[in-house]
Amino acid sequence: MKHIINKERDFITSLARGLSILEAFDPASPIMGITDLARKTGLSKSTVFRLVHTLRSRGYIINTGDRRKFTLGPKILGLGFAVLSSLELREVAQPYLLELSRLVKETVNLAVLDEWKLIYVERIKIQQIIDINLHVGSRLELYNTAMGRVLAAFQSDDWISGYLKYLKQLPEAKSYWRENGKELMKILEEVGRNDFAINNEELTPGLRSVAAPVRNREGHVVGAANVAVSSSLYSLQKLKQDLVSPLRKTTQAISTALGYRLPNKGIK
């Protein structure tokens, strides 16, 4: 492997070098020392030593029985599982989302939690509702989006506490986090009771949406699906009346396909 050279302004060489260390481990070389890694990556021993030290402190590399040898740590699996989980969810959900979009003739989206934000993993766009460029891979805040509220509402108290600390860094979210997050907690509690969330032009004027949770085999909320509509065509009442039921039937069908057993109660 040659030295990493890239003159693009936004290219982070140190990150690329760190990734090259992780990529150097393979079935043929699962355990290596500093000299091995330096030879395989083309980096100097001193650079490899610093990178290994950093990756080891983060749990991505661990020592073997020989303290001078290293291998990939269990934490690296978390990165792969997160990707595989999202891919599985998208693959399972897609036919149900397509059917929902055909039924309601509106744009349908699927998102998962990505640290303190959501990330789109599927988007079936019927028409451009407003001038907002969203696509698979787009990341949005949680507090002012229907899918974000669904993803946040079913998290642990510790997670909510950490999220409020993050939210306090956003001046535009002040009305949600002031008074110890009184407004946000009120919204999330309502989402928990109803099992769906509404965005009433809070993300951007002209856009309303309703979202519902997708659960896995263990009952954990692993995603959220929504139907996004123009507020000029859907009042808040029409949104709830026409879209909540078909959306929830869809998310429940996806959850069942993921192995979740629905409780014996009807849809609200």
C-alpha positions in Angstrom: 0.0 0.0 0.0 1.5 3.3 -1.0 1.6 6.5 1.0 -1.8 8.3 1.0 -1.6 11.5 -1.1 -4.6 13.5 -2.0 -4.5 17.3 -2.7 -8.2 17.9 -2.4 -8.9 20.7 0.1 -11.4 18.8 2.2 -9.4 15.6 2.3 -8.3 14.6 5.9 -5.0 12.8 5.5 -4.8 11.7 9.2 -8.3 10.1 9.0 -7.4 8.3 5.8 -4.2 7.0 7.4 -6.2 5.7 10.4 -8.6 3.9 8.1 -5.7 2.4 6.2 -4.5 0.8 9.4 -8.0 -0.8 10.0 -8.1 -1.9 6.3 -4.7 -3.6 6.6 -6.1 -6.4 8.8 -7.6 -9.1 6.7 -8.1 -12.9 6.8 -4.5 -13.4 5.6 -3.1 -11.0 8.2 -5.4 -10.9 11.2 -2.6 -10.2 13.7 0.2 -7.7 13.1 2.8 -5.6 14.8 4.0 -2.1 14.1 6.6 -3.2 11.6 4.0 -5.4 9.7 1.5 -2.5 9.6 4.2 0.0 8.5 5.2 -2.3 5.6 1.7 -3.1 4.6 0.4 0.6 4.7 3.6 2.3 3.5 3.5 4.6 6.5 6.5 5.2 8.8 6.7 3.2 12.1 6.3 6.4 14.2 3.1 7.3 12.3 1.8 3.7 12.6 2.6 3.7 16.3 0.6 6.9 17.0 -2.4 5.7 14.9 -2.4 2.3 16.6 -2.3 4.0 20.0 -5.3 6.2 19.1 -7.3 3.3 17.6 -6.5 1.1 20.6 -7.6 3.8 23.0 -11.0 3.9 21.2 -11.3 0.1 21.2 -11.0 -0.5 17.5 -7.7 -2.3 17.9 -6.7 -4.5 20.8 -3.5 -6.3 21.9 -3.1 -10.0 21.5 -1.3 -12.3 23.9 1.9 -10.8 22.6 1.7 -7.1 23.7 3.6 -6.1 20.5 1.0 -7.6 18.3 -2.5 -6.2 17.5 -5.8 -7.3 16.0 -9.2 -5.7 15.3 -11.3 -5.2 18.5 -14.9 -6.1 19.0 -15.9 -2.4 18.7 -15.2 -2.5 15.0 -18.1 -4.9 14.6 -20.5 -2.2 15.8 -19.8 -0.2 12.7 -20.6 -3.1 10.5 -23.7 -4.1 12.4 -25.0 -0.6 12.2 -24.7 -0.6 8.4 -26.1 -4.1 8.0 -29.0 -3.3 10.3 -29.9 -0.2 8.2 -29.5 -2.1 4.9 -31.7 -4.9 6.2 -34.4 -2.5 7.4 -34.4 -0.7 4.1 -34.6 -3.9 2.1 -37.5 -5.3 4.2 -39.3 -2.0 4.3 -39.1 -0.9 0.7 -42.0 -2.9 -0.8 -44.3 -1.8 2.0 -43.3 1.8 1.6 -43.8 1.7 -2.2 -47.3 0.3 -1.6 -48.1 3.0 0.9 -46.9 5.7 -1.5 -49.1 4.3 -4.2 -52.0 4.2 -1.9 -51.8 7.7 -0.5 -50.1 9.2 -3.6 -47.7 11.1 -1.5 -44.0 11.1 -0.7 -42.9 8.4 1.8 -39.6 8.3 3.8 -37.7 6.0 6.1 -35.1 7.1 8.6 -32.9 5.7 11.4 -31.2 7.3 14.4 -27.7 8.6 13.7 -26.2 9.9 17.0 -28.3 13.0 17.8 -29.8 13.3 14.3 -31.8 11.1 11.9 -30.5 9.9 8.5 -32.7 9.1 5.5 -32.3 5.5 4.4 -35.2 5.4 1.9 -37.1 8.1 0.1 -40.0 7.5 -2.4 -40.7 11.0 -3.8 -43.9 11.5 -5.7 -43.4 15.2 -6.3 -41.4 18.1 -5.1 -43.6 19.5 -2.2 -41.4 22.5 -1.4 -38.0 23.7 -2.2 -36.1 21.4 0.1 -33.4 19.0 -1.2 -33.7 15.7 0.8 -32.3 12.4 -0.4 -31.0 9.1 1.0 -28.2 10.1 3.3 -29.7 13.4 4.3 -29.4 14.2 8.0 -31.9 16.3 9.9 -32.5 17.3 13.5 -34.8 15.3 15.6 -36.7 17.9 17.6 -38.6 19.5 14.7 -39.3 16.5 12.5 -41.9 13.9 12.8 -39.6 11.0 12.2 -37.0 12.5 14.6 -39.6 12.8 17.3 -40.6 9.1 16.8 -36.9 8.0 17.0 -36.4 10.1 20.2 -39.6 9.3 22.0 -38.7 5.7 22.6 -35.2 6.2 23.9 -34.0 5.7 27.5 -34.1 8.5 30.1 -30.3 8.7 29.9 -30.4 9.1 26.2 -33.0 11.9 26.5 -30.8 13.6 29.1 -27.8 13.5 26.8 -29.9 14.7 23.9 -31.1 17.8 25.9 -27.5 18.7 26.5 -26.9 18.5 22.8 -30.0 20.5 22.0 -28.9 23.4 24.2 -26.2 24.0 21.7 -28.8 24.9 19.1 -30.2 28.5 19.6 -32.9 27.8 17.1 -34.2 25.0 19.4 -34.5 27.2 22.5 -38.3 26.9 22.8 -37.8 23.1 23.0 -35.0 22.8 25.5 -35.7 25.7 27.9 -37.2 24.9 31.3 -35.4 21.5 31.3 -36.9 20.6 28.0 -40.5 21.1 29.0 -41.8 21.5 25.5 -39.8 18.7 24.0 -40.8 16.3 26.8 -44.4 17.2 26.3 -44.1 16.3 22.6 -42.3 13.1 23.2 -44.7 11.9 25.8 -47.6 12.5 23.4 -45.7 10.5 20.7 -45.3 7.7 23.2 -49.0 7.6 23.9 -50.2 7.9 20.4 -47.5 5.8 18.7 -47.1 8.4 15.9 -45.8 12.0 15.6 -46.8 15.1 13.7 -44.7 17.8 12.1 -46.9 20.9 11.6 -44.7 23.1 9.4 -42.0 23.2 12.1 -39.2 22.0 9.9 -40.1 24.4 7.1 -43.2 26.3 6.1 -45.5 24.5 3.6 -44.6 21.0 4.8 -46.6 18.7 7.1 -45.8 15.1 7.9 -46.9 12.2 10.1 -44.5 9.5 11.2 -44.7 6.2 13.0 -42.2 3.8 14.5 -40.7 0.6 13.1 -39.8 -2.0 15.7 -37.5 -5.0 15.5 -37.9 -8.5 17.0 -37.1 -7.3 20.5 -39.6 -4.5 20.2 -37.0 -1.7 20.0 -37.7 1.2 17.7 -35.1 0.9 14.9 -36.6 3.3 12.4 -39.4 5.7 11.6 -41.4 6.0 8.4 -43.4 9.1 7.4 -45.7 10.5 4.8 -44.8 14.1 3.8 -47.4 16.4 2.3 -48.0 20.0 1.3 -49.8 22.0 4.0 -51.8 23.7 1.2 -53.4 20.3 0.5 -53.6 18.8 3.9 -54.9 20.6 7.0 -53.8 19.1 10.3 -57.2 17.4 10.7 -57.1 15.9 7.2 -53.5 14.7 7.8 -54.6 12.8 10.9 -57.8 11.6 9.4 -56.4 10.3 6.1 -52.8 9.3 6.7 -52.3 8.1 10.3 -54.1 4.8 9.8 -52.5 3.7 6.5 -49.1 4.8 7.8 -49.4 2.8 11.0 -50.6 -0.3 9.2 -47.5 0.0 7.0 -45.1 0.4 9.9 -46.7 -2.4 11.8 -46.4 -4.7 8.7 -42.7 -3.8 8.4 -42.2 -4.5 12.1 -43.9 -7.8 11.8 -41.6 -8.6 8.8 -38.7 -7.8 11.1 -40.0 -10.3 13.6 -41.9 -8.1 16.0 -45.1 -9.6 17.4 -47.8 -6.9 17.6 -49.8 -6.6 20.9 -53.4 -7.7 20.8 -55.0 -4.3 20.4 -56.4 -2.3 17.6 -55.0 0.7 15.9 -55.9 4.0 17.6 
